[in-house]
Amino acid sequence: MNQRSEQMVLDYLSEVGMALYGRMTAKERTVYLTRLRSKIDERRAAGPDDVGTVRGILRSFGSPQDLVERDCGGQDLDLEDDELIPPKPQHAHRPPPPWRGGPNRGFMALLEGPGQTDMSLHRKKAGRPRALREAALVARTHPAEVIAITLLLLAVPWWWNLAFVWVLGAVLIVLSQVWNAVEKWFGVGLPLVGCVLGMAFWNGETKFLDQYIQESLPTTGVIGLGLGSLVSVLHLVPRLLRSVRTQEIRDDGQ
């Protein structure tokens, strides 16, 4: 079977199917195109299967529009067929407002356009399982990064006196294979900068530098460290989620 001639037949049948739309139902179009294909194949079998022969066969049937007009001209549309009846607009499926017996979803539901309430509810319902699935996938595939994020979060509330766990989190960030060099510098360096700035705002008085560090670090330094750790988490978590989503897309493609 010649590939070019076969493509010509497929293109011709496709145009015929487009011309039949609105004149026949899906089942009727399938039957019509099957019969037309059989007629074309019968003529192709009677001679050489080359481009010129197939072009002549298709010309004998006429253009797709002429063929459909000749075979289906004057055919009435079956308006009782569900396929030929235009679908209802999207807003026709939305629930009635609260004053007409519908559910009360708050003031924002009144401001949403037709169908937007259902779409937003659908997104919320679909988003919850997705978020849980991503969280489980992150914990399973990147446990070290999850531990690093957790340790940074433990350093945020300075009144817990757990600022020392930030060191462990910083080590895991540096050893991570997910975050790049810039993100690692950001995740480790920003809390350190915050700590230094916090110590600079200490208003106590000491004569020696070592005493200044000993006094300012546990008072204002840990506050800056916690704030810097929080910003680092907000920067590192989206990158971690993107990595998981990319891996999930690759797995689905395989």
C-alpha positions as CSV (number, residue, x, y, z in Angstrom):
1,M,0.0,0.0,0.0
2,N,1.4,3.3,-1.1
3,Q,1.8,5.7,1.8
4,R,1.2,8.9,-0.1
5,S,-1.9,7.5,-1.8
6,E,-3.3,6.2,1.5
7,Q,-2.8,9.7,3.0
8,M,-4.8,11.2,0.2
9,V,-7.6,8.8,0.9
10,L,-7.6,9.6,4.6
11,D,-7.6,13.4,3.9
12,Y,-10.5,13.0,1.5
13,L,-12.5,10.9,4.0
14,S,-11.7,13.5,6.7
15,E,-13.1,16.3,4.6
16,V,-16.2,14.2,3.8
17,G,-16.8,13.7,7.5
18,M,-16.6,17.4,8.1
19,A,-19.1,18.1,5.3
20,L,-21.4,15.5,6.9
21,Y,-21.4,17.1,10.2
22,G,-24.9,18.5,11.0
23,R,-26.5,16.3,8.3
24,M,-26.1,12.9,10.0
25,T,-25.6,11.5,13.5
26,A,-22.3,10.1,14.6
27,K,-23.4,6.5,13.8
28,E,-24.8,7.5,10.4
29,R,-21.5,9.3,9.5
30,T,-19.5,6.2,10.6
31,V,-21.6,3.9,8.3
32,Y,-21.4,6.4,5.4
33,L,-17.7,6.8,5.6
34,T,-17.1,3.0,6.0
35,R,-19.1,2.4,2.8
36,L,-17.3,5.2,1.0
37,R,-13.9,3.7,2.0
38,S,-15.0,0.3,0.8
39,K,-15.9,1.8,-2.6
40,I,-12.6,3.6,-2.9
41,D,-10.6,0.4,-1.9
42,E,-12.5,-1.7,-4.5
43,R,-11.4,0.7,-7.2
44,R,-7.9,0.9,-5.9
45,A,-7.6,-2.9,-6.0
46,A,-8.5,-3.0,-9.7
47,G,-5.5,-1.0,-10.8
48,P,-2.0,0.2,-9.8
49,D,-1.9,1.8,-6.3
50,D,-0.1,4.9,-7.1
51,V,-0.8,8.6,-6.5
52,G,-2.1,9.3,-9.9
53,T,-4.6,6.4,-9.9
54,V,-5.9,7.3,-6.4
55,R,-6.2,11.0,-7.4
56,G,-8.3,9.9,-10.4
57,I,-10.5,7.7,-8.2
58,L,-11.2,10.5,-5.8
59,R,-12.0,12.9,-8.6
60,S,-14.6,10.5,-9.9
61,F,-16.5,10.8,-6.6
62,G,-16.3,14.6,-6.8
63,S,-15.3,17.1,-4.1
64,P,-16.4,16.2,-0.6
65,Q,-19.0,19.0,-0.6
66,D,-20.4,17.9,-3.9
67,L,-20.5,14.2,-2.8
68,V,-22.3,15.1,0.4
69,E,-24.7,17.4,-1.3
70,R,-25.5,14.7,-3.9
71,D,-26.1,11.9,-1.4
72,C,-27.6,13.9,1.4
73,G,-29.2,16.9,-0.3
74,G,-32.6,17.7,1.1
75,Q,-32.2,15.5,4.1
76,D,-34.0,16.9,7.1
77,L,-32.3,17.2,10.4
78,D,-33.5,14.9,13.1
79,L,-34.0,17.4,15.9
80,E,-35.0,14.6,18.3
81,D,-31.5,13.3,18.1
82,D,-29.5,14.4,21.2
83,E,-26.4,15.0,19.1
84,L,-28.0,17.6,16.9
85,I,-29.6,19.5,19.8
86,P,-27.3,22.2,21.0
87,P,-26.0,21.5,24.5
88,K,-27.3,23.6,27.4
89,P,-25.1,26.5,28.3
90,Q,-22.9,26.0,31.3
91,H,-24.8,28.4,33.6
92,A,-27.9,26.3,33.1
93,H,-26.4,23.6,35.2
94,R,-25.4,25.8,38.2
95,P,-27.4,25.4,41.4
96,P,-30.1,28.0,42.2
97,P,-29.2,30.9,44.6
98,P,-29.9,30.5,48.3
99,W,-33.2,32.5,48.1
100,R,-34.5,29.9,45.6
101,G,-33.7,26.9,47.6
102,G,-30.0,26.5,46.6
103,P,-27.1,26.0,49.0
104,N,-25.7,29.0,50.8
105,R,-22.0,29.3,50.0
106,G,-21.5,32.9,51.3
107,F,-21.4,36.3,49.8
108,M,-18.6,35.5,47.3
109,A,-20.9,33.0,45.6
110,L,-23.1,35.9,44.5
111,L,-20.2,37.7,42.9
112,E,-19.1,34.7,40.8
113,G,-20.1,34.4,37.2
114,P,-22.2,31.6,35.7
115,G,-20.7,28.2,36.5
116,Q,-17.8,29.7,38.5
117,T,-19.2,28.5,41.9
118,D,-19.3,24.9,40.7
119,M,-15.9,25.2,39.1
120,S,-14.3,26.6,42.3
121,L,-15.9,23.9,44.4
122,H,-14.7,21.3,42.0
123,R,-11.2,22.7,42.1
124,K,-11.2,22.7,46.0
125,K,-12.4,19.1,46.1
126,A,-9.9,18.1,43.4
127,G,-7.1,20.1,45.0
128,R,-7.3,18.5,48.4
129,P,-6.4,15.0,47.3
130,R,-3.7,16.4,45.0
131,A,-2.1,18.4,47.9
132,L,-2.1,15.3,50.1
133,R,-0.7,13.2,47.3
134,E,2.1,15.7,46.7
135,A,2.9,15.9,50.4
136,A,3.1,12.1,50.7
137,L,5.2,12.0,47.5
138,V,7.6,14.6,48.9
139,A,8.0,12.8,52.2
140,R,8.6,9.5,50.4
141,T,11.0,10.7,47.7
142,H,12.9,13.5,49.5
143,P,13.0,12.7,53.2
144,A,16.2,14.6,53.8
145,E,14.8,17.8,52.4
146,V,11.6,17.4,54.5
147,I,13.7,17.0,57.6
148,A,15.7,20.1,56.7
149,I,12.6,22.2,56.2
150,T,11.3,20.8,59.6
151,L,14.5,21.8,61.4
152,L,14.3,25.3,59.9
153,L,10.8,25.7,61.1
154,L,11.7,24.6,64.6
155,A,14.2,27.5,64.7
156,V,11.5,30.0,63.9
157,P,9.9,30.3,67.3
158,W,12.9,31.7,69.3
159,W,11.2,31.1,72.6
160,W,11.5,27.3,72.2
161,N,15.3,27.7,72.6
162,L,15.8,25.3,69.6
163,A,17.9,27.6,67.4
164,F,20.7,25.1,67.5
165,V,18.7,22.7,65.3
166,W,19.2,25.2,62.5
167,V,22.7,23.9,62.1
168,L,21.5,20.4,61.3
169,G,19.0,21.8,58.8
170,A,21.7,23.9,57.1
171,V,23.9,20.8,56.7
172,L,21.0,18.9,55.0
173,I,20.4,21.8,52.7
174,V,24.0,21.9,51.6
175,L,24.0,18.2,51.0
176,S,20.7,18.2,49.1
177,Q,20.5,17.1,45.5
178,V,17.3,18.9,44.8
179,W,18.2,22.6,45.5
180,N,20.8,24.3,43.3
181,A,23.7,26.3,44.5
182,V,21.9,29.6,44.5
183,E,19.0,28.2,46.5
184,K,21.4,26.6,49.0
185,W,23.2,29.9,49.5
186,F,19.8,31.5,50.0
187,G,18.5,28.8,52.4
188,V,21.7,28.9,54.5
189,G,22.9,32.5,54.1
190,L,19.6,34.3,54.8
191,P,19.2,33.0,58.4
192,L,22.8,33.9,59.1
193,V,22.3,37.4,57.8
194,G,19.1,37.7,59.8
195,C,21.0,36.5,62.9
196,V,23.7,39.1,62.4
197,L,21.1,41.9,61.9
198,G,19.3,40.8,64.9
199,M,22.4,41.0,67.0
200,A,23.1,44.4,65.6
201,F,19.8,45.6,67.0
202,W,20.7,44.5,70.6
203,N,20.7,47.6,72.7
204,G,22.8,46.3,75.6
205,E,26.3,47.5,76.5
206,T,29.5,45.4,76.9
207,K,33.1,46.2,76.7
208,F,34.3,43.2,74.7
209,L,33.2,41.6,71.5
210,D,32.9,38.1,72.8
211,Q,30.6,39.4,75.6
212,Y,28.5,41.3,73.0
213,I,28.1,38.1,71.0
214,Q,27.2,36.0,74.1
215,E,24.6,38.6,75.2
216,S,23.0,39.5,71.9
217,L,22.9,36.1,70.3
218,P,20.3,34.5,72.7
219,T,18.2,37.7,72.9
220,T,17.9,39.3,69.4
221,G,20.1,37.1,67.3
222,V,17.8,34.1,67.5
223,I,14.9,36.3,66.5
224,G,16.7,37.3,63.3
225,L,17.7,33.7,62.8
226,G,14.1,32.5,63.1
227,L,12.8,35.1,60.7
228,G,15.5,34.3,58.2
229,S,14.7,30.6,58.5
230,L,11.0,31.3,57.8
231,V,11.8,33.2,54.6
232,S,14.2,30.4,53.6
233,V,11.5,27.8,54.0
234,L,9.1,29.9,51.9
235,H,11.7,30.0,49.2
236,L,12.8,26.4,49.3
237,V,9.4,24.6,49.6
238,P,8.0,25.7,46.1
239,R,11.3,24.5,44.5
240,L,10.9,21.2,46.2
241,L,7.3,20.9,45.1
242,R,8.2,21.7,41.5
243,S,10.8,19.0,41.6
244,V,8.2,16.4,42.7
245,R,5.7,17.5,40.1
246,T,8.3,17.2,37.4
247,Q,9.2,13.7,38.5
248,E,5.5,12.8,38.6
249,I,5.0,14.1,35.1
250,R,8.0,12.0,33.9
251,D,6.6,8.9,35.6
252,D,3.2,9.4,34.0
253,G,4.9,9.8,30.6
254,Q,6.7,6.5,31.0
